[in-house]
Amino acid sequence: MLRTITVGNHIQIQGLHVRTLDNGKVVVAVGNREFEGKPVTRLN
């Protein structure tokens, strides 16, 4: 599943969901790299 995370004040990354950490942050994979950040809230 695709997830979008924020890794800075103005940087967002979208990638495949790898795992959710105990502190609430999410790890996503883009190619062979993994990024950790705060999940972006979904709008319904």
Secondary structure in CASP SS format (residue, H / E / C, confidence):
PFRMAT SS
TARGET T0000
AUTHOR 0000-0000-0000
METHOD secondary structure of the structure
MODEL  1
M C 1.00
L E 1.00
R E 1.00
T E 1.00
I E 1.00
T E 1.00
V C 1.00
G C 1.00
N C 1.00
H C 1.00
I C 1.00
Q E 1.00
I E 1.00
Q E 1.00
G E 1.00
L E 1.00
H E 1.00
V E 1.00
R E 1.00
T E 1.00
L C 1.00
D C 1.00
N C 1.00
G C 1.00
K C 1.00
V E 1.00
V E 1.00
V E 1.00
A E 1.00
V E 1.00
G C 1.00
N C 1.00
R E 1.00
E E 1.00
F E 1.00
E E 1.00
G E 1.00
K E 1.00
P E 1.00
V C 1.00
T C 1.00
R C 1.00
L C 1.00
N C 1.00
END
